[in-house]
Amino acid sequence: MKTIKVSVVTPDGPVYEADVEMVSTKAKSGELGILPGHIPLVAPLEISAVRLKREGKTQYIAVSGGFLEVRPDKVTILAQAAERAEDIDVVRAKAAKERAERRLQSKQDDIDFKRAELALKRALNRLNVAQMK
């Protein structure tokens, strides 16, 4: 079966690099499925899971937005943060979720609600991806 090289990179360094049969993720414009030979594409990503099909198994990576660059022979995901499902600290993700929920429920004027909503989305995404492993 044909494969395509995938690199998931954050400011802290590479998170994932392998040859896969398919990449599936959620861009701002909707769900994307990428197979080897896909036309070139650049798309901003949502806070979501990246699904990588390799040797008949699916691997998951939680990304907190970023960009996807597709070339016929390579897919590069540049994310502010990314974690493989097996590397997610579930206890830390639950604590982040609870902290964000408390901030959103608080009626204080000094709370940045947009930032708290994004923190909640990131925590929920990490928890969902951790359950997929």
C-alpha positions as CSV (number, residue, x, y, z in Angstrom):
1,M,0.0,0.0,0.0
2,K,1.2,3.5,-0.8
3,T,2.2,5.7,2.1
4,I,2.9,9.4,2.8
5,K,5.4,10.9,5.2
6,V,3.9,12.8,8.1
7,S,5.6,15.2,10.5
8,V,3.9,16.8,13.5
9,V,6.0,19.6,14.8
10,T,5.6,22.0,17.7
11,P,7.9,24.9,18.9
12,D,9.3,22.3,21.4
13,G,10.3,20.0,18.6
14,P,9.0,17.0,16.6
15,V,6.1,15.0,18.2
16,Y,5.5,12.4,15.4
17,E,7.2,11.3,12.2
18,A,6.3,8.2,10.2
19,D,5.0,6.9,6.9
20,V,1.3,6.5,7.0
21,E,-1.5,5.3,4.7
22,M,-3.9,8.1,5.6
23,V,-4.2,11.3,7.6
24,S,-7.5,12.6,8.8
25,T,-8.0,15.9,10.7
26,K,-10.4,18.8,11.2
27,A,-9.5,22.1,9.5
28,K,-11.3,25.4,9.9
29,S,-13.1,24.6,6.6
30,G,-14.1,21.1,7.7
31,E,-12.9,17.5,7.9
32,L,-9.9,16.6,5.7
33,G,-8.7,13.1,4.6
34,I,-5.3,13.0,3.0
35,L,-4.0,10.0,1.0
36,P,-0.6,9.7,-0.8
37,G,-0.6,11.9,-3.9
38,H,-3.0,14.5,-2.5
39,I,-2.9,17.9,-4.2
40,P,-0.9,20.6,-2.5
41,L,-2.9,22.3,0.3
42,V,-2.4,24.6,3.3
43,A,-5.1,24.8,5.9
44,P,-5.5,26.2,9.4
45,L,-6.5,23.5,11.9
46,E,-9.1,23.4,14.7
47,I,-8.4,22.1,18.2
48,S,-9.0,18.5,17.4
49,A,-7.6,15.0,16.9
50,V,-5.3,14.0,14.1
51,R,-6.0,10.4,13.0
52,L,-3.1,8.5,11.4
53,K,-3.8,5.2,9.7
54,R,-0.6,3.1,9.8
55,E,-0.3,-0.7,9.1
56,G,-4.1,-1.2,9.6
57,K,-4.0,0.6,13.0
58,T,-5.1,4.1,13.9
59,Q,-3.0,6.4,16.0
60,Y,-4.2,9.6,17.5
61,I,-2.6,13.0,18.2
62,A,-4.3,15.9,20.0
63,V,-3.4,19.2,18.4
64,S,-4.3,22.6,19.7
65,G,-4.8,24.3,16.3
66,G,-2.0,25.2,14.0
67,F,-1.5,24.6,10.2
68,L,-1.5,21.6,7.9
69,E,0.7,21.7,4.8
70,V,0.1,18.9,2.3
71,R,2.4,18.0,-0.6
72,P,2.0,15.0,-2.8
73,D,4.7,13.1,-0.8
74,K,4.6,14.7,2.6
75,V,2.2,16.1,5.2
76,T,3.5,18.6,7.8
77,I,1.4,19.7,10.8
78,L,2.7,22.8,12.6
79,A,0.9,23.0,15.9
80,Q,1.3,25.2,19.0
81,A,1.0,22.1,21.1
82,A,0.5,18.4,20.1
83,E,0.5,15.2,22.2
84,R,0.3,11.6,21.1
85,A,-2.6,9.8,22.8
86,E,-0.3,7.5,24.9
87,D,1.6,10.6,26.1
88,I,-1.3,12.5,27.5
89,D,-1.4,13.0,31.2
90,V,-5.1,12.4,31.9
91,V,-4.9,13.7,35.5
92,R,-3.3,17.0,34.3
93,A,-5.9,17.3,31.5
94,K,-8.8,16.8,33.9
95,A,-7.3,19.5,36.2
96,A,-7.0,21.9,33.3
97,K,-10.7,21.1,32.3
98,E,-11.9,21.8,35.9
99,R,-9.9,25.0,36.1
100,A,-11.3,26.3,32.8
101,E,-14.8,25.4,33.9
102,R,-14.4,27.3,37.2
103,R,-13.2,30.3,35.3
104,L,-16.1,30.2,32.9
105,Q,-18.6,29.9,35.8
106,S,-17.0,32.8,37.7
107,K,-18.7,36.1,37.2
108,Q,-15.5,38.2,37.8
109,D,-14.8,41.0,35.3
110,D,-11.1,40.3,35.1
111,I,-11.6,36.8,33.6
112,D,-10.8,36.4,29.9
113,F,-13.7,34.2,28.8
114,K,-12.3,33.6,25.3
115,R,-9.1,32.3,26.8
116,A,-10.9,30.1,29.3
117,E,-13.1,28.7,26.5
118,L,-10.0,27.8,24.4
119,A,-8.4,26.2,27.5
120,L,-11.6,24.1,28.0
121,K,-11.6,23.0,24.4
122,R,-7.9,22.0,24.6
123,A,-8.5,20.0,27.8
124,L,-11.6,18.3,26.4
125,N,-9.7,17.4,23.2
126,R,-6.8,15.9,25.2
127,L,-9.2,13.9,27.3
128,N,-11.1,12.6,24.2
129,V,-7.8,11.7,22.4
130,A,-6.5,9.9,25.5
131,Q,-9.6,7.7,25.5
132,M,-8.9,6.7,21.9
133,K,-5.6,5.0,22.5
